[in-house]
Amino acid sequence: MSPAFHSWSQFWAMGGYGFYVWLSVFVALSVMVILIGHSTYQRRYLLASIATKQDREQRMMAAKKRKQNAEEPL
């Protein structure tokens, strides 16, 4: 059984369609890298947003408790 390409130059040329093949490989890999980067950014942003909202809710609950404790007669 012989290999599909007999030399590296034939491999890179891809039977005359090398430009289109390698361009499509580059575009596909670029899109995947961008997608992974964007997803990572969104995840970090979402987690930070959730943490900020939780902190705010805790501060609001603490203020509400302080107000209720201040209003209670001794």
PDB file with one MODEL, atoms N, CA, C and O in Angstrom:
MODEL        1
ATOM      1  N   MET A   1       0.846  -1.184   0.000  1.00  0.00           N
ATOM      2  CA  MET A   1       0.000   0.000   0.000  1.00  0.00           C
ATOM      3  C   MET A   1       0.888   1.243   0.000  1.00  0.00           C
ATOM      4  O   MET A   1       1.773   1.355   0.848  1.00  0.00           O
ATOM      5  N   SER A   2       0.680   2.162  -0.912  1.00  0.00           N
ATOM      6  CA  SER A   2       1.506   3.358  -1.013  1.00  0.00           C
ATOM      7  C   SER A   2       0.807   4.519  -0.291  1.00  0.00           C
ATOM      8  O   SER A   2      -0.421   4.555  -0.212  1.00  0.00           O
ATOM      9  N   PRO A   3       1.589   5.461   0.233  1.00  0.00           N
ATOM     10  CA  PRO A   3       0.981   6.618   0.910  1.00  0.00           C
ATOM     11  C   PRO A   3       0.272   7.520  -0.104  1.00  0.00           C
ATOM     12  O   PRO A   3       0.553   7.467  -1.301  1.00  0.00           O
ATOM     13  N   ALA A   4      -0.630   8.330   0.383  1.00  0.00           N
ATOM     14  CA  ALA A   4      -1.387   9.231  -0.495  1.00  0.00           C
ATOM     15  C   ALA A   4      -0.500  10.307  -1.096  1.00  0.00           C
ATOM     16  O   ALA A   4      -0.732  10.741  -2.225  1.00  0.00           O
ATOM     17  N   PHE A   5       0.510  10.742  -0.362  1.00  0.00           N
ATOM     18  CA  PHE A   5       1.419  11.772  -0.842  1.00  0.00           C
ATOM     19  C   PHE A   5       2.841  11.219  -0.775  1.00  0.00           C
ATOM     20  O   PHE A   5       3.241  10.623   0.226  1.00  0.00           O
ATOM     21  N   HIS A   6       3.586  11.420  -1.839  1.00  0.00           N
ATOM     22  CA  HIS A   6       4.944  10.888  -1.911  1.00  0.00           C
ATOM     23  C   HIS A   6       5.993  11.852  -1.369  1.00  0.00           C
ATOM     24  O   HIS A   6       7.138  11.457  -1.148  1.00  0.00           O
ATOM     25  N   SER A   7       5.615  13.112  -1.151  1.00  0.00           N
ATOM     26  CA  SER A   7       6.558  14.084  -0.608  1.00  0.00           C
ATOM     27  C   SER A   7       5.772  15.152   0.156  1.00  0.00           C
ATOM     28  O   SER A   7       4.552  15.270   0.034  1.00  0.00           O
ATOM     29  N   TRP A   8       6.519  15.918   0.943  1.00  0.00           N
ATOM     30  CA  TRP A   8       5.877  16.989   1.699  1.00  0.00           C
ATOM     31  C   TRP A   8       5.324  18.070   0.769  1.00  0.00           C
ATOM     32  O   TRP A   8       4.283  18.660   1.058  1.00  0.00           O
ATOM     33  N   SER A   9       5.999  18.329  -0.323  1.00  0.00           N
ATOM     34  CA  SER A   9       5.495  19.352  -1.244  1.00  0.00           C
ATOM     35  C   SER A   9       4.162  18.936  -1.856  1.00  0.00           C
ATOM     36  O   SER A   9       3.292  19.779  -2.076  1.00  0.00           O
ATOM     37  N   GLN A  10       3.993  17.648  -2.131  1.00  0.00           N
ATOM     38  CA  GLN A  10       2.703  17.172  -2.629  1.00  0.00           C
ATOM     39  C   GLN A  10       1.628  17.290  -1.551  1.00  0.00           C
ATOM     40  O   GLN A  10       0.476  17.618  -1.834  1.00  0.00           O
ATOM     41  N   PHE A  11       2.028  17.015  -0.307  1.00  0.00           N
ATOM     42  CA  PHE A  11       1.081  17.131   0.799  1.00  0.00           C
ATOM     43  C   PHE A  11       0.587  18.571   0.928  1.00  0.00           C
ATOM     44  O   PHE A  11      -0.616  18.807   1.039  1.00  0.00           O
ATOM     45  N   TRP A  12       1.521  19.544   0.913  1.00  0.00           N
ATOM     46  CA  TRP A  12       1.128  20.937   1.065  1.00  0.00           C
ATOM     47  C   TRP A  12       0.341  21.439  -0.146  1.00  0.00           C
ATOM     48  O   TRP A  12      -0.525  22.303  -0.007  1.00  0.00           O
ATOM     49  N   ALA A  13       0.641  20.901  -1.337  1.00  0.00           N
ATOM     50  CA  ALA A  13      -0.057  21.332  -2.552  1.00  0.00           C
ATOM     51  C   ALA A  13      -1.460  20.741  -2.640  1.00  0.00           C
ATOM     52  O   ALA A  13      -2.340  21.336  -3.261  1.00  0.00           O
ATOM     53  N   MET A  14      -1.678  19.590  -2.031  1.00  0.00           N
ATOM     54  CA  MET A  14      -2.984  18.922  -2.024  1.00  0.00           C
ATOM     55  C   MET A  14      -3.568  18.793  -3.433  1.00  0.00           C
ATOM     56  O   MET A  14      -4.742  19.090  -3.656  1.00  0.00           O
ATOM     57  N   GLY A  15      -2.762  18.362  -4.350  1.00  0.00           N
ATOM     58  CA  GLY A  15      -3.244  18.136  -5.705  1.00  0.00           C
ATOM     59  C   GLY A  15      -3.664  19.409  -6.414  1.00  0.00           C
ATOM     60  O   GLY A  15      -4.539  19.380  -7.280  1.00  0.00           O
ATOM     61  N   GLY A  16      -3.053  20.519  -6.059  1.00  0.00           N
ATOM     62  CA  GLY A  16      -3.403  21.790  -6.703  1.00  0.00           C
ATOM     63  C   GLY A  16      -4.452  22.578  -5.942  1.00  0.00           C
ATOM     64  O   GLY A  16      -4.739  23.718  -6.307  1.00  0.00           O
ATOM     65  N   TYR A  17      -5.032  22.009  -4.899  1.00  0.00           N
ATOM     66  CA  TYR A  17      -6.066  22.679  -4.119  1.00  0.00           C
ATOM     67  C   TYR A  17      -5.572  23.082  -2.735  1.00  0.00           C
ATOM     68  O   TYR A  17      -6.374  23.371  -1.847  1.00  0.00           O
ATOM     69  N   GLY A  18      -4.268  23.102  -2.553  1.00  0.00           N
ATOM     70  CA  GLY A  18      -3.675  23.387  -1.255  1.00  0.00           C
ATOM     71  C   GLY A  18      -4.100  24.720  -0.666  1.00  0.00           C
ATOM     72  O   GLY A  18      -4.371  24.816   0.531  1.00  0.00           O
ATOM     73  N   PHE A  19      -4.160  25.758  -1.510  1.00  0.00           N
ATOM     74  CA  PHE A  19      -4.560  27.076  -1.007  1.00  0.00           C
ATOM     75  C   PHE A  19      -5.933  27.020  -0.368  1.00  0.00           C
ATOM     76  O   PHE A  19      -6.125  27.542   0.730  1.00  0.00           O
ATOM     77  N   TYR A  20      -6.883  26.400  -1.032  1.00  0.00           N
ATOM     78  CA  TYR A  20      -8.259  26.334  -0.530  1.00  0.00           C
ATOM     79  C   TYR A  20      -8.365  25.418   0.690  1.00  0.00           C
ATOM     80  O   TYR A  20      -9.091  25.716   1.639  1.00  0.00           O
ATOM     81  N   VAL A  21      -7.641  24.313   0.655  1.00  0.00           N
ATOM     82  CA  VAL A  21      -7.671  23.372   1.776  1.00  0.00           C
ATOM     83  C   VAL A  21      -7.095  24.034   3.018  1.00  0.00           C
ATOM     84  O   VAL A  21      -7.727  24.021   4.074  1.00  0.00           O
ATOM     85  N   TRP A  22      -5.912  24.608   2.905  1.00  0.00           N
ATOM     86  CA  TRP A  22      -5.259  25.197   4.077  1.00  0.00           C
ATOM     87  C   TRP A  22      -5.951  26.465   4.542  1.00  0.00           C
ATOM     88  O   TRP A  22      -5.953  26.773   5.734  1.00  0.00           O
ATOM     89  N   LEU A  23      -6.542  27.204   3.604  1.00  0.00           N
ATOM     90  CA  LEU A  23      -7.322  28.374   3.993  1.00  0.00           C
ATOM     91  C   LEU A  23      -8.537  27.949   4.813  1.00  0.00           C
ATOM     92  O   LEU A  23      -8.845  28.570   5.830  1.00  0.00           O
ATOM     93  N   SER A  24      -9.218  26.910   4.384  1.00  0.00           N
ATOM     94  CA  SER A  24     -10.388  26.443   5.138  1.00  0.00           C
ATOM     95  C   SER A  24      -9.989  25.875   6.498  1.00  0.00           C
ATOM     96  O   SER A  24     -10.713  26.060   7.476  1.00  0.00           O
ATOM     97  N   VAL A  25      -8.864  25.197   6.573  1.00  0.00           N
ATOM     98  CA  VAL A  25      -8.368  24.697   7.862  1.00  0.00           C
ATOM     99  C   VAL A  25      -8.069  25.877   8.784  1.00  0.00           C
ATOM    100  O   VAL A  25      -8.448  25.861   9.955  1.00  0.00           O
ATOM    101  N   PHE A  26      -7.394  26.894   8.265  1.00  0.00           N
ATOM    102  CA  PHE A  26      -7.071  28.075   9.062  1.00  0.00           C
ATOM    103  C   PHE A  26      -8.328  28.782   9.553  1.00  0.00           C
ATOM    104  O   PHE A  26      -8.412  29.162  10.721  1.00  0.00           O
ATOM    105  N   VAL A  27      -9.297  28.959   8.675  1.00  0.00           N
ATOM    106  CA  VAL A  27     -10.545  29.634   9.063  1.00  0.00           C
ATOM    107  C   VAL A  27     -11.280  28.825  10.131  1.00  0.00           C
ATOM    108  O   VAL A  27     -11.753  29.388  11.119  1.00  0.00           O
ATOM    109  N   ALA A  28     -11.377  27.519   9.940  1.00  0.00           N
ATOM    110  CA  ALA A  28     -12.076  26.675  10.917  1.00  0.00           C
ATOM    111  C   ALA A  28     -11.389  26.727  12.285  1.00  0.00           C
ATOM    112  O   ALA A  28     -12.057  26.866  13.310  1.00  0.00           O
ATOM    113  N   LEU A  29     -10.066  26.617  12.302  1.00  0.00           N
ATOM    114  CA  LEU A  29      -9.342  26.684  13.576  1.00  0.00           C
ATOM    115  C   LEU A  29      -9.465  28.060  14.219  1.00  0.00           C
ATOM    116  O   LEU A  29      -9.589  28.167  15.439  1.00  0.00           O
ATOM    117  N   SER A  30      -9.433  29.108  13.408  1.00  0.00           N
ATOM    118  CA  SER A  30      -9.580  30.465  13.941  1.00  0.00           C
ATOM    119  C   SER A  30     -10.944  30.652  14.593  1.00  0.00           C
ATOM    120  O   SER A  30     -11.048  31.221  15.680  1.00  0.00           O
ATOM    121  N   VAL A  31     -11.983  30.171  13.926  1.00  0.00           N
ATOM    122  CA  VAL A  31     -13.335  30.283  14.480  1.00  0.00           C
ATOM    123  C   VAL A  31     -13.436  29.520  15.798  1.00  0.00           C
ATOM    124  O   VAL A  31     -14.050  30.011  16.745  1.00  0.00           O
ATOM    125  N   MET A  32     -12.850  28.339  15.875  1.00  0.00           N
ATOM    126  CA  MET A  32     -12.896  27.567  17.118  1.00  0.00           C
ATOM    127  C   MET A  32     -12.155  28.269  18.246  1.00  0.00           C
ATOM    128  O   MET A  32     -12.630  28.287  19.381  1.00  0.00           O
ATOM    129  N   VAL A  33     -10.995  28.846  17.946  1.00  0.00           N
ATOM    130  CA  VAL A  33     -10.234  29.561  18.970  1.00  0.00           C
ATOM    131  C   VAL A  33     -11.008  30.788  19.451  1.00  0.00           C
ATOM    132  O   VAL A  33     -11.059  31.062  20.650  1.00  0.00           O
ATOM    133  N   ILE A  34     -11.607  31.521  18.520  1.00  0.00           N
ATOM    134  CA  ILE A  34     -12.410  32.691  18.884  1.00  0.00           C
ATOM    135  C   ILE A  34     -13.610  32.267  19.732  1.00  0.00           C
ATOM    136  O   ILE A  34     -13.932  32.930  20.718  1.00  0.00           O
ATOM    137  N   LEU A  35     -14.264  31.187  19.362  1.00  0.00           N
ATOM    138  CA  LEU A  35     -15.411  30.693  20.124  1.00  0.00           C
ATOM    139  C   LEU A  35     -15.014  30.308  21.544  1.00  0.00           C
ATOM    140  O   LEU A  35     -15.718  30.639  22.498  1.00  0.00           O
ATOM    141  N   ILE A  36     -13.904  29.619  21.688  1.00  0.00           N
ATOM    142  CA  ILE A  36     -13.430  29.223  23.019  1.00  0.00           C
ATOM    143  C   ILE A  36     -13.082  30.465  23.847  1.00  0.00           C
ATOM    144  O   ILE A  36     -13.437  30.551  25.023  1.00  0.00           O
ATOM    145  N   GLY A  37     -12.394  31.413  23.233  1.00  0.00           N
ATOM    146  CA  GLY A  37     -12.038  32.650  23.938  1.00  0.00           C
ATOM    147  C   GLY A  37     -13.261  33.445  24.362  1.00  0.00           C
ATOM    148  O   GLY A  37     -13.321  33.943  25.486  1.00  0.00           O
ATOM    149  N   HIS A  38     -14.227  33.564  23.478  1.00  0.00           N
ATOM    150  CA  HIS A  38     -15.446  34.310  23.791  1.00  0.00           C
ATOM    151  C   HIS A  38     -16.241  33.610  24.888  1.00  0.00           C
ATOM    152  O   HIS A  38     -16.766  34.265  25.788  1.00  0.00           O
ATOM    153  N   SER A  39     -16.333  32.295  24.819  1.00  0.00           N
ATOM    154  CA  SER A  39     -17.051  31.542  25.850  1.00  0.00           C
ATOM    155  C   SER A  39     -16.384  31.698  27.210  1.00  0.00           C
ATOM    156  O   SER A  39     -17.068  31.838  28.224  1.00  0.00           O
ATOM    157  N   THR A  40     -15.063  31.675  27.240  1.00  0.00           N
ATOM    158  CA  THR A  40     -14.325  31.868  28.485  1.00  0.00           C
ATOM    159  C   THR A  40     -14.577  33.264  29.048  1.00  0.00           C
ATOM    160  O   THR A  40     -14.791  33.426  30.249  1.00  0.00           O
ATOM    161  N   TYR A  41     -14.551  34.266  28.177  1.00  0.00           N
ATOM    162  CA  TYR A  41     -14.824  35.639  28.605  1.00  0.00           C
ATOM    163  C   TYR A  41     -16.235  35.760  29.164  1.00  0.00           C
ATOM    164  O   TYR A  41     -16.433  36.360  30.221  1.00  0.00           O
ATOM    165  N   GLN A  42     -17.216  35.198  28.468  1.00  0.00           N
ATOM    166  CA  GLN A  42     -18.600  35.268  28.929  1.00  0.00           C
ATOM    167  C   GLN A  42     -18.775  34.573  30.273  1.00  0.00           C
ATOM    168  O   GLN A  42     -19.505  35.065  31.134  1.00  0.00           O
ATOM    169  N   ARG A  43     -18.121  33.446  30.458  1.00  0.00           N
ATOM    170  CA  ARG A  43     -18.229  32.710  31.720  1.00  0.00           C
ATOM    171  C   ARG A  43     -17.676  33.546  32.869  1.00  0.00           C
ATOM    172  O   ARG A  43     -18.300  33.644  33.926  1.00  0.00           O
ATOM    173  N   ARG A  44     -16.510  34.147  32.666  1.00  0.00           N
ATOM    174  CA  ARG A  44     -15.918  34.992  33.705  1.00  0.00           C
ATOM    175  C   ARG A  44     -16.814  36.182  34.024  1.00  0.00           C
ATOM    176  O   ARG A  44     -17.010  36.522  35.190  1.00  0.00           O
ATOM    177  N   TYR A  45     -17.358  36.816  32.983  1.00  0.00           N
ATOM    178  CA  TYR A  45     -18.235  37.959  33.169  1.00  0.00           C
ATOM    179  C   TYR A  45     -19.493  37.547  33.929  1.00  0.00           C
ATOM    180  O   TYR A  45     -19.929  38.257  34.835  1.00  0.00           O
ATOM    181  N   LEU A  46     -20.078  36.407  33.568  1.00  0.00           N
ATOM    182  CA  LEU A  46     -21.291  35.925  34.221  1.00  0.00           C
ATOM    183  C   LEU A  46     -21.033  35.610  35.688  1.00  0.00           C
ATOM    184  O   LEU A  46     -21.829  35.983  36.549  1.00  0.00           O
ATOM    185  N   LEU A  47     -19.932  34.931  35.981  1.00  0.00           N
ATOM    186  CA  LEU A  47     -19.615  34.603  37.369  1.00  0.00           C
ATOM    187  C   LEU A  47     -19.371  35.864  38.195  1.00  0.00           C
ATOM    188  O   LEU A  47     -19.795  35.937  39.348  1.00  0.00           O
ATOM    189  N   ALA A  48     -18.702  36.843  37.624  1.00  0.00           N
ATOM    190  CA  ALA A  48     -18.474  38.107  38.327  1.00  0.00           C
ATOM    191  C   ALA A  48     -19.789  38.836  38.559  1.00  0.00           C
ATOM    192  O   ALA A  48     -19.993  39.425  39.621  1.00  0.00           O
ATOM    193  N   SER A  49     -20.670  38.804  37.588  1.00  0.00           N
ATOM    194  CA  SER A  49     -21.977  39.450  37.719  1.00  0.00           C
ATOM    195  C   SER A  49     -22.803  38.783  38.810  1.00  0.00           C
ATOM    196  O   SER A  49     -23.449  39.466  39.605  1.00  0.00           O
ATOM    197  N   ILE A  50     -22.788  37.465  38.853  1.00  0.00           N
ATOM    198  CA  ILE A  50     -23.523  36.732  39.884  1.00  0.00           C
ATOM    199  C   ILE A  50     -22.962  37.063  41.265  1.00  0.00           C
ATOM    200  O   ILE A  50     -23.725  37.287  42.204  1.00  0.00           O
ATOM    201  N   ALA A  51     -21.640  37.094  41.396  1.00  0.00           N
ATOM    202  CA  ALA A  51     -21.016  37.415  42.681  1.00  0.00           C
ATOM    203  C   ALA A  51     -21.402  38.824  43.125  1.00  0.00           C
ATOM    204  O   ALA A  51     -21.688  39.041  44.302  1.00  0.00           O
ATOM    205  N   THR A  52     -21.414  39.773  42.207  1.00  0.00           N
ATOM    206  CA  THR A  52     -21.786  41.144  42.532  1.00  0.00           C
ATOM    207  C   THR A  52     -23.231  41.208  43.023  1.00  0.00           C
ATOM    208  O   THR A  52     -23.525  41.883  44.009  1.00  0.00           O
ATOM    209  N   LYS A  53     -24.130  40.506  42.337  1.00  0.00           N
ATOM    210  CA  LYS A  53     -25.542  40.504  42.735  1.00  0.00           C
ATOM    211  C   LYS A  53     -25.730  39.838  44.097  1.00  0.00           C
ATOM    212  O   LYS A  53     -26.534  40.301  44.907  1.00  0.00           O
ATOM    213  N   GLN A  54     -24.999  38.760  44.352  1.00  0.00           N
ATOM    214  CA  GLN A  54     -25.101  38.092  45.649  1.00  0.00           C
ATOM    215  C   GLN A  54     -24.598  39.004  46.767  1.00  0.00           C
ATOM    216  O   GLN A  54     -25.209  39.069  47.834  1.00  0.00           O
ATOM    217  N   ASP A  55     -23.501  39.699  46.533  1.00  0.00           N
ATOM    218  CA  ASP A  55     -22.988  40.638  47.534  1.00  0.00           C
ATOM    219  C   ASP A  55     -24.008  41.731  47.823  1.00  0.00           C
ATOM    220  O   ASP A  55     -24.230  42.093  48.978  1.00  0.00           O
ATOM    221  N   ARG A  56     -24.618  42.248  46.785  1.00  0.00           N
ATOM    222  CA  ARG A  56     -25.624  43.298  46.949  1.00  0.00           C
ATOM    223  C   ARG A  56     -26.805  42.783  47.752  1.00  0.00           C
ATOM    224  O   ARG A  56     -27.287  43.468  48.655  1.00  0.00           O
ATOM    225  N   GLU A  57     -27.278  41.580  47.435  1.00  0.00           N
ATOM    226  CA  GLU A  57     -28.403  41.009  48.168  1.00  0.00           C
ATOM    227  C   GLU A  57     -28.053  40.800  49.638  1.00  0.00           C
ATOM    228  O   GLU A  57     -28.887  41.035  50.512  1.00  0.00           O
ATOM    229  N   GLN A  58     -26.830  40.362  49.917  1.00  0.00           N
ATOM    230  CA  GLN A  58     -26.414  40.167  51.307  1.00  0.00           C
ATOM    231  C   GLN A  58     -26.373  41.500  52.052  1.00  0.00           C
ATOM    232  O   GLN A  58     -26.795  41.580  53.206  1.00  0.00           O
ATOM    233  N   ARG A  59     -25.871  42.535  51.401  1.00  0.00           N
ATOM    234  CA  ARG A  59     -25.845  43.855  52.039  1.00  0.00           C
ATOM    235  C   ARG A  59     -27.259  44.357  52.299  1.00  0.00           C
ATOM    236  O   ARG A  59     -27.526  44.949  53.345  1.00  0.00           O
ATOM    237  N   MET A  60     -28.170  44.124  51.352  1.00  0.00           N
ATOM    238  CA  MET A  60     -29.555  44.556  51.527  1.00  0.00           C
ATOM    239  C   MET A  60     -30.223  43.803  52.679  1.00  0.00           C
ATOM    240  O   MET A  60     -30.964  44.396  53.464  1.00  0.00           O
ATOM    241  N   MET A  61     -29.961  42.498  52.779  1.00  0.00           N
ATOM    242  CA  MET A  61     -30.545  41.699  53.864  1.00  0.00           C
ATOM    243  C   MET A  61     -29.999  42.163  55.214  1.00  0.00           C
ATOM    244  O   MET A  61     -30.752  42.261  56.182  1.00  0.00           O
ATOM    245  N   ALA A  62     -28.692  42.450  55.287  1.00  0.00           N
ATOM    246  CA  ALA A  62     -28.087  42.909  56.526  1.00  0.00           C
ATOM    247  C   ALA A  62     -28.663  44.269  56.933  1.00  0.00           C
ATOM    248  O   ALA A  62     -28.937  44.496  58.111  1.00  0.00           O
ATOM    249  N   ALA A  63     -28.845  45.167  55.971  1.00  0.00           N
ATOM    250  CA  ALA A  63     -29.416  46.476  56.268  1.00  0.00           C
ATOM    251  C   ALA A  63     -30.862  46.332  56.744  1.00  0.00           C
ATOM    252  O   ALA A  63     -31.293  47.038  57.656  1.00  0.00           O
ATOM    253  N   LYS A  64     -31.595  45.431  56.133  1.00  0.00           N
ATOM    254  CA  LYS A  64     -32.987  45.204  56.530  1.00  0.00           C
ATOM    255  C   LYS A  64     -33.056  44.664  57.961  1.00  0.00           C
ATOM    256  O   LYS A  64     -33.919  45.060  58.744  1.00  0.00           O
ATOM    257  N   LYS A  65     -32.128  43.750  58.290  1.00  0.00           N
ATOM    258  CA  LYS A  65     -32.086  43.198  59.647  1.00  0.00           C
ATOM    259  C   LYS A  65     -31.745  44.286  60.664  1.00  0.00           C
ATOM    260  O   LYS A  65     -32.358  44.371  61.728  1.00  0.00           O
ATOM    261  N   ARG A  66     -30.757  45.116  60.320  1.00  0.00           N
ATOM    262  CA  ARG A  66     -30.382  46.203  61.225  1.00  0.00           C
ATOM    263  C   ARG A  66     -31.553  47.148  61.450  1.00  0.00           C
ATOM    264  O   ARG A  66     -31.781  47.612  62.568  1.00  0.00           O
ATOM    265  N   LYS A  67     -32.285  47.426  60.395  1.00  0.00           N
ATOM    266  CA  LYS A  67     -33.435  48.327  60.513  1.00  0.00           C
ATOM    267  C   LYS A  67     -34.516  47.701  61.393  1.00  0.00           C
ATOM    268  O   LYS A  67     -35.114  48.383  62.225  1.00  0.00           O
ATOM    269  N   GLN A  68     -34.764  46.407  61.209  1.00  0.00           N
ATOM    270  CA  GLN A  68     -35.772  45.729  62.031  1.00  0.00           C
ATOM    271  C   GLN A  68     -35.326  45.683  63.495  1.00  0.00           C
ATOM    272  O   GLN A  68     -36.143  45.878  64.395  1.00  0.00           O
ATOM    273  N   ASN A  69     -34.062  45.432  63.736  1.00  0.00           N
ATOM    274  CA  ASN A  69     -33.554  45.387  65.109  1.00  0.00           C
ATOM    275  C   ASN A  69     -33.630  46.778  65.765  1.00  0.00           C
ATOM    276  O   ASN A  69     -33.884  46.880  66.965  1.00  0.00           O
ATOM    277  N   ALA A  70     -33.415  47.817  65.004  1.00  0.00           N
ATOM    278  CA  ALA A  70     -33.474  49.179  65.538  1.00  0.00           C
ATOM    279  C   ALA A  70     -34.905  49.573  65.874  1.00  0.00           C
ATOM    280  O   ALA A  70     -35.128  50.352  66.801  1.00  0.00           O
ATOM    281  N   GLU A  71     -35.874  49.051  65.139  1.00  0.00           N
ATOM    282  CA  GLU A  71     -37.275  49.398  65.352  1.00  0.00           C
ATOM    283  C   GLU A  71     -37.921  48.596  66.486  1.00  0.00           C
ATOM    284  O   GLU A  71     -38.968  48.992  67.000  1.00  0.00           O
ATOM    285  N   GLU A  72     -37.312  47.478  66.878  1.00  0.00           N
ATOM    286  CA  GLU A  72     -37.899  46.655  67.936  1.00  0.00           C
ATOM    287  C   GLU A  72     -37.799  47.364  69.282  1.00  0.00           C
ATOM    288  O   GLU A  72     -36.749  47.893  69.646  1.00  0.00           O
ATOM    289  N   PRO A  73     -38.905  47.364  70.007  1.00  0.00           N
ATOM    290  CA  PRO A  73     -38.839  47.977  71.349  1.00  0.00           C
ATOM    291  C   PRO A  73     -38.079  47.073  72.310  1.00  0.00           C
ATOM    292  O   PRO A  73     -38.165  45.849  72.210  1.00  0.00           O
ATOM    293  N   LEU A  74     -37.360  47.646  73.208  1.00  0.00           N
ATOM    294  CA  LEU A  74     -36.594  46.881  74.198  1.00  0.00           C
ATOM    295  C   LEU A  74     -37.384  46.608  75.386  1.00  0.00           C
ATOM    296  O   LEU A  74     -36.895  45.974  76.321  1.00  0.00           O
TER     297      LEU A  74
ENDMDL
END
